[in-house]
Amino acid sequence: MNNKQELMRTELLETQEPFSSVFPIQDAVVKKITAKMKKIGFDPAHPIIVWMKDKPIVLDGHTRLQVALSLGIEEVSVILKEFDDVGEALDYAVSQQVERRNITLGDMLRYIQAADQLAKRGRKKLEPDGSNSSTEPLPKGKSAERLAKVLNVSTKKAERLRRVAKDGSDDTKRAMCDGEISVTKAYEDTLAKCAADKAESAENNPISPEEQLRLAMKYRLKNIPENMIAALEKEIKSEKTHYPDLHYSEKQIAAMKDAIIEKLDIILNQLA
């Protein structure tokens, strides 16, 4: 990849989907950057990242470019990058944002939706006009592990965000992004919605009570352990946050493990 910094005319820089929409330009940030740029001009310490195809496509720095254009700045500092396909370029653009700031859940949903849409289309090469080439198909899809790596979150969280992004209601997405409900609650609400939708669609072809029980058991066998593990992980995270100087010996950890297993047997046997 070419990491050389150079000057480029602002009028030549192209903005295209999906790069321009994953992180919406915010008015407050525009005002802050405008005030700074009026004072010192375009700061070369923060160059615009460009994917150099037949036309230079902005990957990172949309707000800076918008402000520069509004102020009549004719040249800006850029760093040129090379990528094999639009999916790889998108992953890089998002990873740059993750490194610099705490991205929001809304940002994560937009990235996941864009990445999965690219996967659905086969992640073909991006043409200069923003369309996808029909001649150079790329490997299908991206695993949850890849999404998790780009977003710097756990694979489980990436999987749950992907499910919410794909099947969650608008109200569920809004509540999660506004911090009214957790990612886990949004995920569980989405699963419940999907189950209700499936039940409604099956009204004209109802399944037997036995089949309903079988399906319910299949779901619960997966969901109950996941919920219990999530609760334990939350407790350990809280412990490390509030008591960072406490370090337990192997013997003490083994004792806790025995106590958990003993109680676990009693609790789970209630389901028999």
N, C-alpha and C positions, 0 to 999 in steps of 0.2 A: 504493500500500500504506500502511496505517496503521501508523506506527512509534511511536505514542504509548504511553508506559508508564503503566500503571495497576494498581490492586490488584484482585485477583479471589479469591473464596473457593475454597479448595482443593477442596472437595467438588463444585464445579461443573466442574472440569477433567476431560476425558475422555482416556483413552489407548486408542489403536486401532492395529491393523495397517494398513500395514506399518511405521509410524513407531516402534512400541514394540519391534520385534524386530530391526531392523537393527543397533543397538548395544546388546547385552545389558547389563543392569545388573550391575556387578562389586562383589563383597562388599568388596574393599579400598577402592574409591572410596566406597561407602556409609559405611564406618566413618570415613573421612577427613572427608566432608561432614557426617556426624552430629556429630562432635566440634566442628567449626567452628560448625555451626548451633546447637548447645546453648549455645555461648559467646556468639555475637553475633546469633542469630536468622537469619531469611532475609535474605540479602544482596541488596539491590535493584540492586547493581552487576552481578548475574548473573541477570537476569529469565528467566522461562520463556517460550519462544516458542510462540505459540498461533495456530492457524488458526481463525478465527472463522467457522464454518459455523452451522447451526441450534444446534449445541452447540459449545463451545470445545474444539478438539482439540489436544493437546500435540504439537508437532513436535520441540522441542528442550528438554531439561530433565527427562527422566523420572526420573533419579536424584534430583535436587533435590526434585521433587514427592513421590517416595516417602518421602524423609527427612522432609520437612515434614509429611506426613500421619502418619508414625510418631511425630512429636514433638508432635502435636496443634496445629500451627500452622494457624490458620484462614484467613489471607489471605497471598497471595504476590504479588510483582511480576510482571507479565506484559507482553509486547509483542504486540499483535494484528497478524496478517498476513492478506492476502487473496491467494488463488490461484485460477486458473481450473479446476484439476483436481488430482486426487490425485498424478499424476505430477510436476507442477510443484512441488507442496508437498514431495514426497519429495526431489526434486533439491535444493531449498533446504535442507531439514533436514540432508542429508548434506554439502552444501557448507559449512555452518556448522561441522560437526565437523572437516572437512578443514582449515579455516582455523585452528582452535584447537589441533589436535594431529596427530600422525602416526597416522593410522588404520591398522589392521592389514589384512593380506590377507584374513583372515576377514571383517572388516567390509566390505571391497570385494566379496567374493563374495556376501554377504547382500544388499547394495544392488543388485548386478547382477541377482541372481535375482529380487528384488522388482520392480525396474524392468522386467525382461523379462516377468514375469508380468502386470504392468499392461499392457504392450504387447500381450500375447497376448489380454487381455480387452478391448482397445480403449481403455484409459485413460479409462474413463467416470467421470463425476462421483461423488464419494464421498457417500453418504447419511449422516445423523446416526448410524445404527446400524452404520456401517462397511461396509455393502453397497454395490454399485455400481448406479447408476441405469441403467435400460435405455432411457432416452429421450434422452440427450445424449452420443452418441459423440464421442470426441476423435480427433485425428490418430493414425494407427497407429504404434506402435513408437518406438524411439529409436535413432539411429545410434551407432556406436562413438565417433564424435567427441563426441557429447553426453555419453556416459558418461565419456569421457576428461576432458572439461572439468570435470565435477562432481567427479571424483576427483583432478584435477590430476596426471594421468599421461599418457604418450604414447598415441596412438590404437592403436599396435601392442600395447601392454601391455593396454589395455582390451579389444581384440579377443581376445587370448589368455586373459585372465581370464574373459571371457564364454564362451569355448569350454570352459574347465575347469569353470566353474560349470554349464554345460548338460550336458556329456557326461563329465566326469571322474569317476573312481571315488572312493568315500569315502576310500580309502587315499591316493590321489593328492592330494586336497584337504587331508587332514590333514597329510600330509608337507610340502606347500607352505606351509600356514599356520603350521606349527611351525618353518619355516626349514630343514627337512632337504633340500629340493630347491628349485631356483629356479622362477620363473614359466615360464621357457622350457622347463625340463625337464618341468614339470607339463603344459605345453601339448603337448610332443612325446609324452609318455607317453599323453596323452588321444587324440592323433591315432592313435597305434599301437593303442590299445584300440578305437577306432572302426573302424579297418581290420580288426582281428582279429574284431570282432563282425560286420562286414559279410561277411568271408570265411566265418565260421561259418554265417551265415544263408543263404549262397549255396551251401552244400554240396549241397543237393538240386537245384541248378540251376547247376552249375559253368560258369565262363567259360573260354574258350579260352586257351592259353598266350600267344597273340598279344595278346588283349585284356588279360591280366594285365600284360604288358609295357607296353602303351599307357597303362594306368592308372598304373602305377608311374612311367613317364616323366613323365606329366602332374603327378604329385605332386612328384617330385624337381626338375622344372624350376622349380617355385615355392619349394620348401623350401631347396634349395642356396643360391640367392642370398640368401634371407632370413637363413640361418645365417651366411653370410659377412659380410653387412652388420652383423648383430648383433655379430659378433666385432670388427669394425672400430670400431663405436660404443663397445663396451666398452673398447677400447684407447685411444680418444680421451678418454673419460671419465676413465680412469686417468691419462692424461698430464696433463689439466687439474687433477686432484686433487693429484698428486704434484709437478708442476712448474708451479705457477700463474704464476710469474714469467717463464716462457719464452714468447716471442711470435715466431712464424716469419714471415718475409717472403713475399711472393707468389712470389718465385723459389724459395725453399726448399720451399714447399708444392707448387709445380709439379714440382719435382724428386722429391719423395716420391710424387706422383701418377704420374709417369712410371715410377718404380721399381715401384710397386704394379701398374700396368697390364702392365708387361713380365713380372713374375712371374706375374700372373694369367693371361696368355696361356699360359704354360708349364704352369701347374697345370691349367687347364681343358682344355687340349688332351689331357691324359691320359684324359679321358672319351670321346674320339673313338673 
